[in-house]
Every structure is written in structure tokens, then in C-alpha cells.
Amino acid sequence: MIYQLADILGTVAFAISGVLVAIDKRLDLFGVLIIAFVTAIGGGTLRDLLIGNTPVTWIQDLTYVIVIPITVALAILFSKQLKFLRRSLFLFDTIGIGLYTMVGIEKGLEANLAPVICIALGTMTASFGGVLRDILCNEIPVVFRREIYATACIAGGGLYFLLTVLNTPEKIAYAIGVLAVIAIRICAVKMNIRLPNIYRNAK
């Protein structure tokens, strides 16, 4: 139940982030819908293909096909209110990566994969939809910048497995893993913590 709820909430959060970027780029209604879909299902599609879970989840379960258009419609309807929220794109994107990291890890566990591979799947699930969104909207993907993004997913996933080793109840470990990703991402942005720049002369 908690896994399904996290999956749906992550889908909603990423769909909203896709809508906000598409509106900012002044795309038409079809463009907004496509960007929202790609952002919401891109990471999960890649994950399912990698572990051989085909047809991929959103094709088997029409819940996603229903939830995303409804989310798009509501996000467009309340787009002015969303714009008044400071860093609303950042907020929904951060919530999305927190939820989708753990969803990806759970999929990896269901496939009996090693913890390190599960964390990699969780990170890809959380990041790839945003990568596709940014590329289609002619932006450098956030994950490729110096911001703490994929690193937060890896840290949250690692913490989840550490808690399970310490016999923490599954639901509590799951919730802490999600919150850890979100907290690390928010703190990194608020405190301007970035990954090292490999270019010596870059500012």
C-alpha cells in the first residue's frame, strides 16, 4: 500500500514539475501534456526496461494514464497560484525524486537485485524523467549540473538499506529514506552546497 501511494504521489509531483517547465517554455496544450507524461513516466520506463519488467508499468496499469492528464488539467487550472509559490518547480521536483527513489529501490528488491543495484535503479527512476524533460525543453538537465540531485537519491537509498540492516520496521525505513532524499536536496540548495567543479578556471 505504501509503495503504491508513493508511486502515485511521485507521478503527480513529477507531472506538475513537467507542466511548470512546459508553461514556462510557452508550449501548447499538447506539448504541456507530453512533457508532463515524459517527466512522470520516463524514469520508471527506463527502470522497467533494464530489469525486464515488460510491458512497462504504465502500460499495464491505466492508473497512470488517468492520473497524469487529471494532474495536468489541475496544474494548468491553478498555474497562476503555483507561480506564486516560491520555487514551486524545485519543490515538486524534489518531492518527486524522494518518492521515486524509494519506488525504484522497491522494484529492484522485488527483482532480487543487490542493494547497490537497487540504489542505482532508484536513482535512475528519480532522475531520468527530469533529464528527458529538460532535454526536450532545451535545458541542461539538473542532474548534470553541480547541484546535489542524484547524490541525494544515492544517500537516501543508502540510508534506507542501513536502517533495514538495523532491523528498523519496513514502513519507517521507507519513510525515512524518502524524507532523507528530500531533506538533503533542500538543505543543499538552501546552503548552496554543490559538487566540486572539475574545471580549475571555471567560476
N, C-alpha and C positions, 0 to 999 in steps of 0.2 A: 504493500500500500504506500509506504513512504517513498519507495523508488518510483512508482508511477506518478505520485504527486510531484516529486522533484522534477521528473521528466516534463510534465505538462507546464509547471511553473517556469522551467528553463526555456521551454519553447515559447511561452508568452513573452518572457523577458527579452529573448533574442529577436523575436518578431518585432517588438516595439523598437528595439535599437535599430533594426533594419529600416523600419518606417521613418524614424527620425533622420537617419542619414539620407534616405531617398528623398524625403521632403526638402531637406537642406540643399540637395542637388537639383531640386525642381523637376523631378521625374514625373511622368504622367501616372495615372492610377494603375495601369498595368505594370509599369516599372516599379512602383512602390510595392505592389503585391509580390512581384518576382523577387525583389531584394529582400523582402521580409521572409519569403519562403526559403530562399538560399541561406540566409543568416540562421534561420531556425533549424533547418534540417541538414545543412552542409556537413557539420561535424559528425552527426550521427550516421549519415550516409557513408562517409569515409570509414568510420569505425566498423560498421556492419560489413562493408566490403572486405576489410582487412581480416576480420575473423570468420568470414564465410557465412554470415547470417543473411542469407538472401531468400526471397525478396527482402529488401531492407525494411526496417521497422515501419517507416511512414507509409510504405506501400501496403503493408499487411494490415495496419491499424488506421482506419479512416479518422480516428480522433484528431490526428494532427492536421489532416486536410480540412477539418471543420474548425478547429481551434484557431489556426493561423488566419484565415480570412476574417473571422469574427474579431480577432485581436487587431488586425489591420484596420477594419472598419471603425472600431472604437478609438484606436490611436489617432486616426485621421480626424474623427469627430471631435476629439479632445486635444488636438495637436497644439492649439493656442495655449491651453492650460499646461501642457507638457513643456512647452517652450519657456514658461515662466519658472519652471523648476530648474535651479542651477545645476548644470552638468547632468541633465536628465539622461542623455545618451550614455555618459560614463556610468551612471547609477544602474541602468538596466543591463548594460553590457557586463558590469561587474557581478550583478546578481546572476546573470546567465552563466558566466564561466564558473561561478561557485557551484551552482546546481548541476551543470553539465559535466563538470569534472567527476563528481561522485557517480553520476549516471553511467559515464564511460567506465569507471572502475568496476561498478557492479556488473556491467556487461562482460568485462574481462574475467571477473570471478566466476560468472556463470559458464564461461568457456574454459574454466580450469587453467587459466594462464598464471604465470608467475607474477608476484606483486609488482616488480619493476615494469613489466609489460602492461599490467593493468593501469599503472600510473601514466604510462605513455599513451594508452588508449584514452584515459580520462582527459589528458592534456589536449590531445588531438580533437576529441569530441567538443571540448570547450573552446578551442581556438580556431578550428578550420572554417566554421561558418562565418566568423568575423573576418577571416582572411579573404574569403570569397566576396563578402560584402564590400570590403574596402577596395579590392582589385576592380570589381565591377563598377564601383563609384569613383574610380581613378584616384585612389588614395593609397599611400604606403600603409600596409597592414600594421596595426598596433603591435602585433606580436614580433614584428621585425624591427621595431624601434628600440630605444634604450629603456623604455618603460618596463616596470615589473608586471608581467602579464602571464606568460606561460610558466615563469618561475613560481608565481603564486599558486598555480594549479599543481605543480610538482610538489611544493611544500605542503599544501593541504592534503594531497593524496598520501604523501609520506607520513603525515601526522595520523591520518586515518588508520593506516596499517600498524603504526606504532601503538595506537590505542587498542587495536584488536589483539595485539600480542600481549598487552597488559590486561586482557580479559575485560575490557570496557564493553558494556552492553552495545549490541549492534546499532540500535537506533541512535544512541547517544554519540557513538563514534562517528556515525554517518553525519549527524547534525553538526558536530564539531568540525568535521572535515570541510563541510560546505561553508560554515562561518569563518573558518581559518583562511580559505581562499579569498573570500570577500574582504576580510579584515586586513590581510596582507596587501591586497591590491589598493584598498582605500588609504591605508597608512603610508604606503609607498608614494602615492600621488600627493597626499597632504604634506608629507615630509620631504617631497622632492628627492626620493631615493631612486636612483637609476643604476642600471648595469654599467660597468666600465666601458669607456669609449676606446676602441682599439686603434683609433687614428690619433696619433700624437699631436698633430697640428690642428685637429678639429676642436671647435669650441663647444 
